[in-house]
Amino acid sequence: MKIPGLSFSLKRALGVTKAKQQFARKTGIPTTRAGLERKIGKMVINSIFGKKR
């Protein structure tokens, strides 16, 4: 039986999440699948239609 609203994450406890966040901020490369897809999609659209400023 679980307690509602209480969870434990081994990755957060070991610092994996923090390391991934720091890496993403320093390099500008997202570490999540959705983030990578969004970044690559934006690059493709900009290359096809050109960057508007």
N, C-alpha and C positions, 0 to 999 in steps of 0.2 A: 504494500500500500504506500503510495507516494503522498507527500505533503504538497498541496497545490501552491504554485508560485515559488517553489524551492527546487533548484536544480544545481548540478555540479558538472563542470566542464574540465576534463583533464588537460585539454589543450591550453585553456586559460590559466590553469594552475601551474603548468610548466613554462608559461611565457611564450608559447608558440604564437598566439594571437597577437601579442604586442610586437614580437619580432617581425611578423608579416606586415603589420600596420606601418612600422618604422621603415621597412624596406620599400613599401609602396609609396610612402611620402617622399623619401629621398630620391628614388629613381623615377617616379612618375608612372611606374608600370603597375597596374592593378593586379592584385593577387587572387581575385575571385574570378570565376568563369564569366559571370554576368558583366563584371567590370571590363574584362578583356574584350568580350564581344561588343560592348558599347563603344570602347575606344577604337577598335578595329573598324567597326561599322562607320563611325564618324570619319575616320581617315579615308575610307573608300568613297563615301559620299562627297567629301571635300575634294578628292582627286578627280571625281567624275564631273562635278558641277562647278568646281573652283571655289575658292574661299571668298566669301563676300564680307566686306568690312564697311 
